[in-house]
Amino acid sequence: PDDRPRVMLDLGCHAGHGRHRNMSDALLWLDRWNASGSLVVGVDAVEDFAQDLQHRFDHAWPYSSLRHVEKRALFVAVHHTDGESLELPGMQAVTCCAGKWCPWRKQEERGDSDHYCRITRQRLGMSPSALPLPPSSHDAFYSLMASRLAPSNATKPPSSSRLARPRYPVPSLRAYTIWKQHLRSRRIDFLKVDIDTSWHTTGLAALVRARAFAVLVIEIDGSWNAWPWWSGRAAMVRAGMANVSQADQLLWLGARHGYRGFLKVPCCPKHGPSKHGGNVGTRYLPITPLSSPFEPTGISAMTMGSIQDLLLMDAADRESVATVQRLGDAGCWTTNCCSKHWKRGPC
């Protein structure tokens, strides 16, 4: 950390499901980079999750004390168009926060009701929290869901009204528009994207062309099919491009505009299980050549057999690029490892 003002954009600012459930990446960033004049913006397509992040920005220590840092959370769907009203699955918030498998009821019984599902559970009448409830754009949605979850309905056969699909409209903005309007075109030091959709549908390409960020971390999940468009696979095979994945397209575009690409890969950590839980470390494998022509990798969640992160870094910042590789390599065994402390795993 230093005294230089920094900018972070968190697309998909939902807090984590793991051990640190209230910690979104935006908050983790602020733990280390909070110099005067900094700007942090979180974006989520679930209104309650965006409001929860704003609550933590404004009222949770130590983030509430950072009055010299601009902290904003936006309720918007990142899309390739601006100003549309998209129908997104609001059921995600309900199943995540009110499902039978959720841990929140027991946590609330222990007296801890301020968690990232607090707002949703308050709207459904399931939370004992007395914290203020922010207004919702989806009162009708939550009224319907609360009636479906009411104990009196648990044994009733489903009626047509209970089976009706509840509407959850979300306004859309391109990633580029968010940068121009809400970050005032300031260069982004760290851009995180985890929104369960392909990069093609986010308006991210314009940010790459504008060289608007120094570091991008984006999740490659099942929405990134092995080919850019399934309907176009036959044509790509005929053109000798069957191995070009959506990740390859992003890597190629990044390379054209001065970014070097890396794939985050799991490894056996040298120093034992991390303080965040688990016994898997990570390294960054360079997959964009420095000088030779870019060759397709075919990387996708399908071909890798798992969800992993792709990293783009400004190639002009050679010191940071080298540091990321050095730190990853220093924390990992370079060959497969097996001991009583760690399971055998790839390095």
Secondary structure, DSSP 8 states (H G I E B T S, - for coil): --SS--EEEEES----SSSSTT--HHHHHHHH---TT-EEEEEESSHHHHHHHHHHHHHSTTGGG-TTSEEEEEE-EE-SSSS-EEE--THHHHHHHHSTT-SHHHHHHTT---STTHHHHHHTT-----S-----S-HHHHHHHHHHHSGGGTTS---HHHHS----EEEEE-HHHHHHHHSTT--BSEEEE-SSS-GGGTTHHHHHHTT-BSEEEEEE-TTS-SSS-GGGHHHHHHTT-TT--HHHHHHHHHHHTTEEEEEEEEE-BTT-S-TTS-S-EEEEEE-S-SSS--------HHHHTS-EEEEEEETT-HHHHHHHHHHHHHTB-SS-B--SSS--B--
